[in-house]
Amino acid sequence: MVATASPSPRLSAGAALNPRPTAISRWLLFVATLVIVMVVVGGVTRLTESGLSITEWKPVTGALPPLSEAQWQAEFANYQKIGEYKQINGPAGMTLADYKFIYFWEWSHRLLGRLIGLAFAVPFAWFAIRRQIPRGYAWRLGALLALGGLQGVFGWYMVRSGLSEQVTDVSHFWLSIHLLTALFTLAGLVWTALDLRALARDRSAQPAHMTLFGTITGLALFIQLLLGAWVAGLNAGLASDTWPLMQGRFIPEFNDSRGILWAAMHDPFLIHFLHRWWAWGVLGFLIVLARKVRRIRRRASIAIHSAVGLQIILGIATVLAGVPLWLAGLHQLTGALVVVATTWCIHVLGSDRRSMAA
C-alpha cells in the first residue's frame, strides 16, 4: 500500500558501522502493534462519545490527568462550555463521575499517542547515533516519525472541529483524516519492516515495488476505510439494524436535495449503504490478491482470507446487534489487521520480480 522504494538501500559500511536490519524491523513491528492498539482505543473513544471531553491540547503537561478535585471541576467546567454538553449531555443530567468516564478514554488515547511517539523516536535516535541504520532507510524512518507527529496535529484539528457551541460532534472529515493517517502509518511501518527483513536475509535485496494491481487494490481498500471512517463520524452504523436490506429495501431513502455527491459525503443512510456494499468489491480485489500471492507466500494469502472474512462477519454482526461497543471495537481492530495483511501481500507481490508487471 505504500511506495517506499529508495536508491540501493543495501548494507554498506559507508552508511552504517554495524547495520542491524533485523533489530530495526522487530522494533518497527512492535511500534506497528502499538498503532493497532491506538486505533482500537481511538475507536472506543469515538463509540463512547469521549473525544471532546478534553478541550485543550497540551502536548507535554496534558500527559497528566487532573490530580485534585479542583482540577477535575475546572476540566468539567471547560467541557460544559461546548455544544455537546449544552445540547446533549447537560440536559441528560451528566455528573462529574460520568464526565470522568469519558475523560478517561480520551486521555488514554492521547497518552498512548505520546507513548508511541517515544517508542519510535528514542530507538530511532539510538540506531542513528550508533550508525546502525542501513543506507537508504534513515529518511524512511524519519518520514514515519513525521507522520506520527502529523497524526497528533490532525487529532487536535479533529477535536477542535467539535468544540463550538453550535455543533455537538467532531467533523467526520477530520475524523477520517485522523484515522487514515494512522492506518497509512501502520502500513508504512509494516512495509519498511518487511523490506528490512528481506535485507537481513540477502545483503543485495532491493525494496519491494508497488505493482499496478497492488496499487489498485490499495486504492479500493482506501475507499472502504474512508467510508468506514465517515460511518463512525456520522454514527451511520445506527442507520440500519437489518441486513442485507435497509428500511426494507435494497437502496435506502436518503437526502439528495443537494445532489448525489453531497449525499455520498454527508448522508448517513447513503454512506452506510456504500460502506456495506463496497465491502464486497474490496473482497473481490483481496481474493485475487491472495491468489496471486499464494504461490509465493502462502501464509500471507491465508492472512488476507482470514482477516477480510472475519471483518465482513463482524461488520454484519455489528449492524444486526445495534452497534454494541465490544463488537464495533472488534470490527475496528480487524480493519487494522486487514490493512496489515493487505500490506504484507502487496509487499510480497512487489518483491517477486516475476510479478512486476502484475
SERO-4910 file (N, C-alpha, C, O; in steps of 0.05 Angstrom, whole numbers):
BEGIN
 pado doro    nc1    nc2    nc3   cac1   cac2   cac3    cc1    cc2    cc3    oc1    oc2    oc3
  Met    A     16    -24      0      0      0      0     17     25      0      6     47     -5
  Val    A     43     23      5     60     47      8     84     44    -11     98     24     -9
  Ala    A     88     63    -28    111     63    -46    135     73    -31    136     97    -25
  Thr    A    154     56    -25    176     64     -8    203     58    -20    223     55     -6
  Ala    A    204     56    -46    230     50    -59    250     72    -55    242     95    -55
  Ser    A    275     65    -52    297     85    -49    321     73    -63    323     49    -67
  Pro    A    340     91    -70    363     82    -86    381     63    -70    394     71    -51
  Ser    A    382     38    -78    401     18    -68    405     19    -38    427     23    -29
  Pro    A    383     14    -22    386     14      7    399    -13     17    385    -28     30
  Arg    A    424    -17     10    437    -42     17    455    -38     42    461    -15     50
  Leu    A    462    -60     54    480    -58     77    507    -48     67    519    -59     49
  Ser    A    516    -26     79    541    -13     69    556     -2     92    545     13    109
  Ala    A    582     -8     94    598      3    115    600     33    113    605     46    134
  Gly    A    597     44     89    598     73     87    575     87     99    576    110    106
  Ala    A    552     73    101    528     85    112    524     77    141    512     92    156
  Ala    A    534     55    149    529     45    177    553     29    186    565     13    171
  Leu    A    561     34    211    584     19    222    576    -10    226    591    -29    221
  Asn    A    552    -14    236    542    -41    243    513    -43    237    496    -42    256
  Pro    A    505    -45    212    476    -45    205    461    -68    219    471    -90    222
  Arg    A    438    -61    229    422    -81    244    393    -82    233    375    -74    247
  Pro    A    390    -91    209    363    -91    197    343   -109    212    319   -102    213
  Thr    A    352   -131    223    334   -149    237    323   -135    262    299   -136    268
  Ala    A    341   -123    278    333   -109    302    314    -86    296    294    -81    310
  Ile    A    320    -71    275    303    -48    268    276    -58    258    255    -45    265
  Ser    A    275    -80    243    249    -90    234    232    -99    257    208    -95    257
  Arg    A    244   -112    277    229   -120    301    218    -96    316    195    -96    325
  Trp    A    234    -76    318    225    -51    331    202    -39    317    182    -30    329
  Leu    A    203    -38    290    181    -26    274    156    -42    277    134    -31    278
  Leu    A    158    -68    278    134    -85    282    122    -81    310     98    -83    313
  Phe    A    139    -76    329    129    -70    356    114    -44    356     92    -42    368
  Val    A    125    -24    343    111      2    341     85     -1    325     64     11    332
  Ala    A     85    -18    305     61    -23    289     39    -36    307     15    -29    305
  Thr    A     47    -53    325     28    -65    344     16    -44    362     -8    -44    368
  Leu    A     32    -25    371     22     -3    387      3     14    371    -17     24    382
  Val    A      8     18    346    -10     34    329    -37     20    327    -58     33    327
  Ile    A    -37     -7    324    -62    -22    323    -78    -18    349   -102    -13    348
  Val    A    -64    -19    371    -77    -14    397    -89     14    398   -111     18    407
  Met    A    -73     33    387    -82     61    386   -108     64    370   -126     79    377
  Val    A   -109     50    347   -133     51    330   -157     40    345   -179     52    343
  Val    A   -153     19    360   -176      7    375   -185     26    397   -209     30    401
  Val    A   -166     36    412   -173     55    434   -186     80    422   -205     91    434
  Gly    A   -176     89    399   -189    112    385   -218    105    378   -236    122    380
  Gly    A   -222     81    368   -249     72    361   -268     72    385   -291     81    384
  Val    A   -258     61    408   -274     61    432   -279     90    442   -301     96    451
  Thr    A   -259    107    439   -263    135    446   -286    148    430   -302    163    441
  Arg    A   -286    141    404   -308    151    387   -335    139    395   -355    153    397
  Leu    A   -335    113    399   -361    100    405   -373    108    432   -397    107    435
  Thr    A   -356    116    451   -366    125    477   -370    155    477   -375    166    498
  Glu    A   -367    168    454   -371    197    452   -353    212    471   -361    231    485
  Ser    A   -328    203    473   -309    214    493   -290    234    481   -275    248    495
  Gly    A   -290    237    454   -269    252    441   -267    282    448   -246    294    444
  Leu    A   -290    293    457   -290    322    463   -287    328    492   -290    351    501
  Ser    A   -281    308    508   -280    311    537   -257    328    546   -258    341    568
  Ile    A   -235    329    531   -212    346    537   -211    368    516   -207    363    493
  Thr    A   -216    392    525   -220    415    506   -195    431    501   -196    451    487
  Glu    A   -172    422    511   -147    436    506   -126    416    496   -127    392    502
  Trp    A   -107    426    481    -85    409    472    -59    418    486    -49    439    480
  Lys    A    -50    402    504    -25    407    519     -7    383    515     -8    364    530
  Pro    A     10    384    494     26    360    487     44    350    510     49    326    511
  Val    A     53    368    528     71    359    550     56    356    576     54    334    587
  Thr    A     45    378    585     31    378    612      5    362    611     -4    352    632
  Gly    A     -6    358    587    -31    343    585    -27    313    589    -46    298    590
  Ala    A     -2    304    592      3    276    597     -7    267    625    -13    243    629
  Leu    A    -10    286    643    -21    280    670    -51    286    671    -59    308    662
  Pro    A    -67    269    682    -95    274    685    -99    293    709    -80    298    724
  Pro    A   -123    304    713   -128    320    737   -121    304    763   -128    281    765
  Leu    A   -107    317    782    -99    303    806   -113    313    831   -108    303    853
  Ser    A   -130    332    828   -145    342    851   -174    347    844   -180    349    820
  Glu    A   -191    350    863   -219    355    858   -222    382    843   -239    384    826
  Ala    A   -206    402    851   -208    428    838   -201    426    809   -213    439    792
  Gln    A   -180    410    802   -173    406    774   -194    392    758   -199    399    735
  Trp    A   -207    372    771   -229    359    757   -252    378    752   -264    377    730
  Gln    A   -258    394    771   -280    413    768   -274    433    746   -291    442    731
  Ala    A   -248    441    744   -240    460    723   -243    447    695   -252    460    676
  Glu    A   -235    422    692   -237    408    667   -267    405    659   -275    409    636
  Phe    A   -283    398    679   -311    394    674   -324    421    666   -342    421    649
  Ala    A   -315    442    678   -326    469    672   -320    476    643   -336    488    629
  Asn    A   -296    469    634   -288    474    606   -306    458    587   -315    468    566
  Tyr    A   -311    433    594   -328    416    577   -356    427    576   -370    424    556
  Gln    A   -366    438    598   -393    449    599   -398    472    581   -421    481    577
  Lys    A   -377    484    569   -380    507    551   -385    499    522   -392    516    506
  Ile    A   -382    473    515   -384    466    487   -412    455    481   -428    448    499
  Gly    A   -418    453    455   -445    445    447   -453    417    455   -476    412    461
  Glu    A   -434    398    455   -440    371    462   -452    369    490   -471    355    494
  Tyr    A   -441    384    509   -452    385    536   -478    400    537   -498    390    548
  Lys    A   -479    424    525   -503    441    527   -527    429    514   -549    432    523
  Gln    A   -523    415    492   -545    405    477   -552    375    482   -575    366    478
  Ile    A   -532    360    492   -537    331    495   -533    322    524   -552    314    537
  Asn    A   -508    323    533   -501    311    559   -512    327    583   -519    316    603
  Gly    A   -512    354    580   -523    370    602   -552    365    607   -559    359    630
  Pro    A   -569    367    587   -597    360    591   -602    332    600   -622    326    613
  Ala    A   -583    314    594   -586    286    602   -578    282    631   -581    260    642
  Gly    A   -567    303    644   -560    301    672   -532    290    677   -529    275    697
  Met    A   -513    296    660   -486    286    664   -475    295    691   -477    319    698
  Thr    A   -463    277    706   -450    283    731   -419    283    727   -409    277    706
  Leu    A   -405    292    748   -376    292    747   -365    264    743   -346    259    728
  Ala    A   -378    244    755   -370    216    752   -373    207    723   -356    193    712
  Asp    A   -395    216    710   -399    209    682   -378    222    665   -367    210    646
  Tyr    A   -371    247    672   -350    261    657   -323    247    660   -308    246    640
  Lys    A   -317    238    684   -291    224    688   -289    200    670   -267    193    661
  Phe    A   -311    186    665   -311    162    648   -302    169    620   -285    156    609
  Ile    A   -315    190    608   -308    196    580   -280    210    579   -266    207    560
  Tyr    A   -273    224    600   -246    236    602   -225    214    601   -204    217    588
  Phe    A   -230    192    615   -210    170    616   -203    160    588   -180    156    582
  Trp    A   -224    156    571   -218    145    545   -203    165    527   -184    156    514
  Glu    A   -210    190    528   -195    209    511   -167    213    522   -148    215    506
  Trp    A   -164    214    548   -137    217    560   -120    192    553    -96    195    547
  Ser    A   -132    169    554   -117    144    548   -108    144    519    -86    136    512
  His    A   -126    154    501   -119    155    473    -96    174    468    -77    167    453
  Arg    A    -97    197    481    -75    216    477    -49    206    490    -27    210    479
  Leu    A    -51    194    513    -27    184    527    -14    162    510     10    161    507
  Leu    A    -30    145    498    -19    124    481     -5    136    457     16    126    448
  Gly    A    -16    157    446     -3    171    424     25    181    432     44    179    417
  Arg    A     27    193    456     52    202    466     72    179    470     96    181    463
  Leu    A     62    157    481     80    134    485     90    122    459    113    114    457
  Ile    A     73    122    438     81    113    412    103    131    401    123    122    389
  Gly    A    100    157    405    120    176    396    147    170    409    168    171    395
  Leu    A    147    165    435    172    159    449    183    132    440    207    129    436
  Ala    A    165    112    436    173     85    428    186     86    400    201     68    393
  Phe    A    179    106    385    192    109    358    216    126    359    238    119    349
  Ala    A    214    150    371    235    170    370    261    161    385    283    165    374
  Val    A    258    149    408    282    142    424    298    120    410    322    124    407
  Pro    A    286     97    402    302     77    388    313     88    361    336     81    353
  Phe    A    298    105    348    307    116    322    333    132    327    352    129    312
  Ala    A    333    149    348    357    164    355    380    145    362    403    150    354
  Trp    A    374    124    377    394    105    385    407     91    361    432     90    359
  Phe    A    391     81    343    402     68    319    417     88    302    438     81    290
  Ala    A    407    113    300    421    132    283    448    140    295    468    142    280
  Ile    A    449    145    321    474    153    334    495    132    332    518    137    328
  Arg    A    486    107    334    505     84    332    510     76    303    524     56    298
  Arg    A    498     91    285    502     85    256    495     56    249    511     42    236
  Gln    A    472     48    258    463     20    253    439     19    233    428     -2    228
  Ile    A    432     42    221    411     42    202    422     38    174    440     53    165
  Pro    A    413     17    160    423     12    133    419     36    114    401     51    117
  Arg    A    437     38     95    436     61     77    410     61     62    400     41     52
  Gly    A    398     85     60    373     89     46    348     87     64    326     92     54
  Tyr    A    351     80     89    328     76    106    324     98    126    302    101    138
  Ala    A    344    115    131    342    136    151    319    155    144    304    163    161
  Trp    A    318    162    118    297    181    110    269    169    113    250    183    119
  Arg    A    267    143    108    241    130    111    232    129    140    209    134    146
  Leu    A    251    124    158    244    124    186    237    152    195    219    156    211
  Gly    A    252    172    185    245    200    191    217    207    181    203    222    195
  Ala    A    210    198    158    183    204    147    162    191    164    141    203    168
  Leu    A    167    167    174    147    154    191    144    169    218    122    172    228
  Leu    A    166    179    228    165    195    253    149    221    248    133    229    264
  Ala    A    154    234    224    139    258    218    109    252    215     92    268    223
  Leu    A    102    228    203     74    221    201     61    218    228     38    225    232
  Gly    A     76    207    247     66    204    274     60    231    287     39    235    300
  Gly    A     78    251    283     73    278    293     49    290    279     33    304    292
  Leu    A     47    286    253     24    297    238     -2    285    248    -23    298    248
  Gln    A     -1    260    255    -25    247    266    -35    261    290    -60    264    293
  Gly    A    -17    269    308    -26    284    332    -38    311    325    -58    319    337
  Val    A    -26    325    305    -37    350    296    -65    347    285    -83    362    291
  Phe    A    -68    327    268    -95    321    256   -115    314    278   -138    322    276
  Gly    A   -106    300    298   -124    293    320   -134    318    334   -158    319    342
  Trp    A   -116    338    338   -125    362    351   -144    378    333   -164    389    343
  Tyr    A   -139    379    307   -157    393    289   -184    379    289   -205    393    287
  Met    A   -184    353    292   -210    338    293   -225    347    318   -249    353    317
  Val    A   -211    347    341   -225    354    366   -234    383    364   -257    389    372
  Arg    A   -217    401    354   -225    429    353   -249    434    336   -264    453    341
  Ser    A   -254    417    316   -277    420    299   -304    416    314   -325    423    304
  Gly    A   -302    404    337   -327    399    352   -330    415    378   -347    409    394
  Leu    A   -313    436    381   -313    450    407   -330    475    408   -332    487    429
  Ser    A   -343    482    387   -360    506    387   -387    499    400   -394    476    404
  Glu    A   -402    520    406   -429    516    418   -449    508    398   -471    498    405
  Gln    A   -443    511    372   -463    506    351   -463    477    342   -483    468    330
  Val    A   -442    462    348   -441    434    339   -439    415    363   -433    424    386
  Thr    A   -446    390    359   -446    371    381   -427    348    375   -427    328    390
  Asp    A   -412    350    354   -394    327    347   -371    338    330   -371    360    320
  Val    A   -351    321    327   -328    328    310   -335    325    281   -354    311    274
  Ser    A   -320    338    264   -323    335    235   -316    307    227   -294    297    233
  His    A   -334    294    212   -327    267    203   -305    268    182   -292    247    177
  Phe    A   -301    291    169   -278    293    151   -252    293    166   -233    278    158
  Trp    A   -250    308    187   -226    308    203   -221    281    217   -199    272    219
  Leu    A   -243    268    225   -240    241    236   -228    222    216   -211    205    223
  Ser    A   -237    224    191   -227    205    171   -197    211    165   -182    193    161
  Ile    A   -190    237    165   -162    244    160   -145    233    183   -123    222    179
  His    A   -155    236    208   -140    226    231   -137    196    230   -115    186    235
  Leu    A   -158    181    225   -157    152    224   -140    142    201   -124    124    204
  Leu    A   -144    153    177   -130    143    154   -100    149    155    -84    134    145
  Thr    A    -93    171    168    -64    176    173    -52    155    190    -30    146    186
  Ala    A    -67    146    211    -57    125    228    -54     99    213    -34     85    216
  Leu    A    -73     92    196    -72     67    181    -51     68    160    -38     48    154
  Phe    A    -46     92    147    -25     95    128      2     91    142     21     79    131
  Thr    A      5    103    166     29    100    181     34     70    188     56     60    187
  Leu    A     12     57    196     14     28    202     24     13    178     42     -4    180
  Ala    A     13     19    154     22      5    130     52     11    124     67     -7    116
  Gly    A     60     36    129     88     43    124    107     29    143    128     21    135
  Leu    A     99     26    168    115     12    187    119    -18    179    141    -28    180
  Val    A     97    -30    171     98    -58    164    114    -62    138    131    -80    136
  Trp    A    110    -44    118    124    -46     93    154    -43     97    170    -59     87
  Thr    A    162    -23    113    190    -19    118    203    -42    134    225    -50    128
  Ala    A    188    -53    153    198    -76    168    203   -100    150    222   -114    153
  Leu    A    185   -104    131    188   -126    112    211   -122     94    226   -141     88
  Asp    A    216    -97     85    239    -92     69    265    -98     84    284   -109     73
  Leu    A    265    -90    110    289    -94    126    294   -124    132    317   -133    133
  Arg    A    273   -139    135    276   -168    139    287   -181    114    304   -199    116
  Ala    A    278   -172     91    290   -182     66    319   -175     63    336   -191     54
  Leu    A    326   -151     72    354   -142     71    371   -158     90    395   -164     84
  Ala    A    360   -166    113    376   -182    132    381   -210    121    402   -221    126
  Arg    A    363   -220    104    367   -246     92    386   -245     68    401   -264     63
  Asp    A    386   -222     54    402   -220     30    412   -192     28    397   -173     25
  Arg    A    439   -189     30    451   -162     30    446   -146      4    448   -122      4
  Ser    A    440   -160    -17    435   -147    -43    405   -142    -48    398   -132    -69
  Ala    A    388   -148    -29    359   -145    -32    352   -116    -37    362    -98    -24
  Gln    A    333   -112    -56    323    -85    -61    295    -82    -48    282   -102    -43
  Pro    A    286    -58    -43    259    -54    -32    238    -64    -51    242    -65    -75
  Ala    A    216    -73    -40    193    -81    -56    182    -57    -71    184    -34    -62
  His    A    170    -62    -94    157    -41   -110    127    -45   -111    117    -68   -108
  Met    A    113    -23   -115     84    -25   -118     78    -35   -147     87    -23   -166
  Thr    A     63    -56   -149     54    -66   -175     28    -51   -182     16    -39   -165
  Leu    A     20    -53   -207     -4    -40   -215    -28    -51   -200    -45    -36   -191
  Phe    A    -30    -78   -199    -52    -90   -185    -52    -83   -155    -72    -79   -143
  Gly    A    -28    -83   -144    -25    -75   -116    -35    -47   -110    -48    -42    -90
  Thr    A    -29    -29   -129    -39     -1   -126    -69      0   -128    -82     14   -111
  Ile    A    -81    -13   -147   -110    -13   -150   -123    -25   -125   -143    -14   -116
  Thr    A   -113    -47   -115   -124    -59    -91   -122    -41    -67   -141    -39    -52
  Gly    A    -99    -28    -65    -95     -9    -43   -115     14    -44   -126     22    -23
  Leu    A   -120     24    -68   -140     46    -71   -168     36    -65   -184     51    -52
  Ala    A   -175     12    -73   -201      1    -66   -205     -1    -36   -226      5    -26
  Leu    A   -184    -11    -22   -186    -13      7   -187     15     19   -201     19     39
  Phe    A   -172     34      8   -172     61     19   -201     73     18   -209     85     38
  Ile    A   -215     69     -4   -242     79     -6   -260     67     16   -276     81     28
  Gln    A   -257     41     21   -273     27     41   -266     38     69   -284     42     86
  Leu    A   -241     42     74   -232     53    100   -243     82    104   -251     89    126
  Leu    A   -243     97     82   -253    124     83   -283    124     90   -293    139    107
  Leu    A   -298    107     76   -327    104     81   -331     95    110   -350    104    123
  Gly    A   -315     76    120   -317     67    147   -313     89    167   -327     91    188
  Ala    A   -293    107    162   -288    129    180   -312    148    180   -319    159    201
  Trp    A   -324    153    156   -348    170    155   -371    157    170   -387    171    183
  Val    A   -374    131    167   -395    117    182   -392    122    212   -411    128    226
  Ala    A   -367    120    222   -362    125    250   -367    154    258   -379    159    278
  Gly    A   -358    172    241   -361    200    247   -389    210    247   -396    229    262
  Leu    A   -406    198    231   -434    206    229   -453    187    245   -477    190    243
  Asn    A   -441    169    260   -457    149    274   -476    134    255   -498    126    262
  Ala    A   -466    130    231   -483    118    210   -487     88    213   -503     76    200
  Gly    A   -471     76    231   -476     48    237   -504     43    248   -515     21    246
  Leu    A   -516     64    260   -542     61    271   -564     67    251   -588     67    258
  Ala    A   -557     73    226   -577     79    205   -594     55    199   -616     58    188
  Ser    A   -584     31    205   -600      7    199   -591    -16    218   -567    -18    223
  Asp    A   -610    -32    228   -603    -55    243   -612    -81    229   -617   -101    242
  Thr    A   -615    -79    203   -623   -102    187   -602   -106    165   -587    -88    157
  Trp    A   -601   -131    156   -582   -138    134   -594   -162    118   -604   -180    131
  Pro    A   -593   -162     92   -580   -143     74   -596   -118     67   -584    -99     57
  Leu    A   -622   -117     73   -638    -94     66   -636    -72     87   -630    -77    110
  Met    A   -641    -47     78   -642    -24     96   -670    -12     92   -678     -6     69
  Gln    A   -684     -7    114   -711      4    112   -729    -13     95   -748     -4     82
  Gly    A   -724    -40     95   -740    -58     79   -735    -57     49   -751    -67     34
  Arg    A   -713    -44     41   -707    -41     13   -678    -43      8   -662    -40     27
  Phe    A   -670    -48    -17   -641    -51    -22   -627    -24    -20   -607    -21     -5
  Ile    A   -637     -4    -34   -625     23    -32   -643     40    -13   -667     44    -19
  Pro    A   -632     49      9   -649     64     29   -656     92     19   -643    102      0
  Glu    A   -676    104     31   -682    132     25   -660    149     38   -650    143     60
  Phe    A   -652    169     23   -632    188     34   -637    216     23   -652    219      4
  Asn    A   -624    235     35   -628    263     28   -609    270      4   -585    273      8
  Asp    A   -621    273    -19   -605    281    -43   -613    309    -52   -609    315    -76
  Ser    A   -624    325    -34   -634    351    -42   -611    369    -51   -615    388    -67
  Arg    A   -587    364    -42   -563    380    -50   -546    365    -71   -524    373    -76
  Gly    A   -557    344    -81   -542    329   -102   -531    303    -91   -527    300    -66
  Ile    A   -526    284   -108   -517    257   -100   -489    258    -88   -483    242    -70
  Leu    A   -472    276    -98   -445    277    -88   -445    287    -59   -431    276    -42
  Trp    A   -461    307    -53   -464    316    -25   -474    294     -8   -465    289     15
  Ala    A   -494    279    -17   -506    258     -2   -486    236      4   -485    225     26
  Ala    A   -469    230    -16   -448    209    -13   -427    216      7   -412    199     17
  Met    A   -426    242     15   -406    251     34   -418    260     60   -403    264     79
  His    A   -445    262     62   -457    273     86   -480    256     97   -485    255    121
  Asp    A   -495    243     79   -519    229     88   -512    203    101   -500    186     87
  Pro    A   -520    198    126   -512    173    140   -524    148    127   -511    127    128
  Phe    A   -548    150    116   -561    127    104   -546    118     79   -541     94     75
  Leu    A   -539    138     62   -525    131     37   -497    121     43   -487    102     30
  Ile    A   -483    134     61   -456    127     68   -455     98     80   -438     83     73
  His    A   -475     92     97   -477     65    108   -481     45     85   -468     24     85
  Phe    A   -498     52     66   -504     34     44   -478     30     27   -472      7     20
  Leu    A   -464     51     22   -439     49      5   -418     33     20   -405     16      7
  His    A   -415     37     45   -395     22     61   -403     -8     62   -385    -25     60
  Arg    A   -428    -13     65   -438    -41     66   -433    -56     41   -425    -79     42
  Trp    A   -437    -43     18   -435    -59     -7   -409    -55    -22   -401    -73    -37
  Trp    A   -394    -34    -17   -367    -32    -29   -349    -53    -17   -329    -61    -29
  Ala    A   -356    -62      8   -340    -83     21   -337   -108      3   -317   -121      3
  Trp    A   -358   -114    -12   -357   -138    -29   -339   -133    -53   -326   -152    -62
  Gly    A   -338   -109    -63   -318   -103    -84   -290   -106    -74   -273   -117    -88
  Val    A   -285    -95    -50   -258    -98    -38   -252   -127    -34   -229   -136    -38
  Leu    A   -271   -143    -25   -267   -171    -21   -258   -184    -47   -239   -201    -46
  Gly    A   -270   -177    -69   -261   -188    -95   -232   -182   -101   -217   -200   -109
  Phe    A   -224   -157    -97   -196   -149   -102   -177   -165    -83   -156   -174    -92
  Leu    A   -185   -168    -58   -167   -181    -39   -165   -211    -44   -144   -223    -40
  Ile    A   -187   -223    -54   -185   -251    -61   -166   -256    -84   -150   -274    -84
  Val    A   -168   -238   -104   -149   -241   -127   -121   -236   -118   -103   -251   -126
  Leu    A   -117   -216   -100    -90   -211    -89    -79   -235    -75    -56   -243    -78
  Ala    A    -97   -247    -58    -88   -271    -43    -81   -294    -61    -62   -309    -56
  Arg    A    -95   -297    -83    -89   -319   -102    -63   -314   -116    -48   -333   -122
  Lys    A    -57   -289   -123    -32   -282   -135     -8   -288   -117     13   -296   -126
  Val    A    -13   -283    -91      9   -286    -71     12   -314    -62     33   -322    -52
  Arg    A     -9   -330    -65     -8   -357    -53     16   -374    -62     27   -389    -46
  Arg    A     23   -372    -87     45   -388    -97     72   -378    -86     92   -393    -87
  Ile    A     73   -353    -76     98   -341    -67    100   -344    -36    121   -352    -26
  Arg    A     79   -336    -22     80   -336      7     52   -344     17     34   -327     20
  Arg    A     48   -369     22     22   -380     29     11   -367     54    -13   -362     56
  Arg    A     28   -362     74     18   -351     99      6   -323     95    -14   -316    108
  Ala    A     17   -307     77      6   -281     71    -22   -284     59    -40   -269     65
  Ser    A    -25   -303     41    -51   -308     29    -72   -316     50    -94   -307     49
  Ile    A    -64   -334     68    -82   -342     90    -89   -318    107   -112   -316    116
  Ala    A    -70   -301    112    -75   -277    129    -97   -259    116   -114   -249    130
  Ile    A    -95   -255     90   -116   -239     76   -143   -252     79   -162   -239     87
  His    A   -145   -278     72   -171   -291     73   -183   -290    102   -207   -285    105
  Ser    A   -166   -295    121   -176   -296    149   -185   -268    158   -207   -266    170
  Ala    A   -169   -248    153   -175   -221    163   -200   -209    149   -218   -199    163
  Val    A   -202   -211    123   -224   -199    109   -250   -215    114   -271   -203    116
  Gly    A   -248   -241    116   -272   -257    122   -283   -250    149   -307   -247    152
  Leu    A   -265   -249    169   -274   -242    196   -286   -214    196   -305   -208    210
  Gln    A   -273   -195    181   -282   -168    181   -311   -165    171   -327   -150    182
  Ile    A   -317   -180    150   -344   -178    138   -365   -190    158   -386   -179    162
  Ile    A   -357   -212    170   -376   -224    190   -380   -205    213   -403   -202    222
  Leu    A   -359   -193    223   -362   -174    245   -378   -149    237   -394   -139    253
  Gly    A   -374   -140    212   -390   -117    203   -419   -123    203   -435   -106    212
  Ile    A   -427   -146    192   -456   -153    192   -466   -157    220   -488   -147    227
  Ala    A   -451   -170    237   -460   -175    265   -462   -149    280   -481   -146    296
  Thr    A   -445   -130    275   -446   -104    288   -472    -89    281   -485    -77    298
  Val    A   -479    -90    256   -504    -77    247   -528    -91    259   -546    -78    270
  Leu    A   -529   -117    258   -553   -132    268   -556   -129    298   -578   -130    309
  Ala    A   -534   -126    312   -535   -124    342   -539    -95    351   -541    -90    375
  Gly    A   -540    -76    332   -544    -48    341   -519    -34    349   -521    -16    366
  Val    A   -497    -41    339   -471    -28    344   -463    -29    374   -458     -8    385
  Pro    A   -462    -53    386   -451    -54    414   -422    -47    414   -407    -52    394
  Leu    A   -413    -36    436   -385    -27    438   -365    -48    432   -346    -44    417
  Trp    A   -368    -72    443   -348    -93    440   -346   -103    411   -324   -109    401
  Leu    A   -369   -106    398   -369   -115    370   -357    -94    352   -342   -100    334
  Ala    A   -365    -69    356   -355    -47    339   -325    -44    344   -310    -39    325
  Gly    A   -315    -48    368   -287    -47    373   -272    -70    359   -250    -65    348
  Leu    A   -283    -94    359   -271   -116    344   -271   -111    314   -252   -118    301
  His    A   -292    -98    305   -293    -91    276   -271    -72    269   -258    -75    248
  Gln    A   -265    -53    286   -244    -34    280   -216    -47    283   -199    -42    266
  Leu    A   -213    -65    303   -188    -80    305   -183    -96    281   -160    -96    270
  Thr    A   -203   -111    271   -199   -128    248   -194   -111    223   -180   -120    205
  Gly    A   -206    -87    222   -200    -69    199   -170    -63    198   -159    -62    176
  Ala    A   -158    -57    221   -129    -52    222   -113    -77    213    -93    -74    200
  Leu    A   -123   -100    221   -109   -125    213   -112   -130    183    -94   -141    171
  Val    A   -134   -122    172   -137   -124    142   -116   -106    129   -105   -114    108
  Val    A   -112    -82    140    -91    -65    129    -64    -78    130    -48    -77    111
  Val    A    -58    -91    153    -32   -104    156    -30   -127    136     -9   -130    122
  Ala    A    -50   -144    134    -49   -167    116    -47   -158     87    -33   -170     71
  Thr    A    -62   -137     80    -61   -127     52    -33   -116     46    -22   -121     24
  Thr    A    -22   -101     64      5    -90     61     25   -113     57     42   -111     39
  Trp    A     23   -133     73     40   -157     71     38   -169     43     59   -175     30
  Cys    A     14   -174     34     10   -187      8     20   -170    -15     32   -180    -34
  Ile    A     14   -144    -14     23   -126    -36     54   -125    -36     66   -123    -57
  His    A     66   -126    -12     95   -126    -10    106   -151    -22    126   -151    -36
  Val    A     94   -174    -16    103   -200    -27    101   -198    -57    120   -207    -71
  Leu    A     79   -188    -68     76   -186    -97     97   -168   -109    108   -174   -130
  Gly    A    104   -146    -95    124   -128   -105    152   -137   -101    171   -125   -112
  Ser    A    156   -157    -85    183   -168    -81    190   -190   -100    213   -196   -105
  Asp    A    169   -201   -113    173   -223   -132    177   -211   -160    159   -200   -171
  Arg    A    201   -213   -170    208   -200   -195    191   -211   -219    188   -197   -239
  Arg    A    180   -234   -215    163   -245   -236    136   -231   -237    121   -233   -256
  Ser    A    130   -216   -215    103   -204   -213    104   -174   -218     84   -160   -214
  Met    A    127   -164   -227    130   -135   -230    109   -123   -250    102   -100   -248
  Ala    A    100   -140   -268     81   -130   -288     52   -135   -280     33   -129   -294
  Ala    A     48   -147   -255     21   -154   -247      5   -130   -240    -18   -133   -232
***
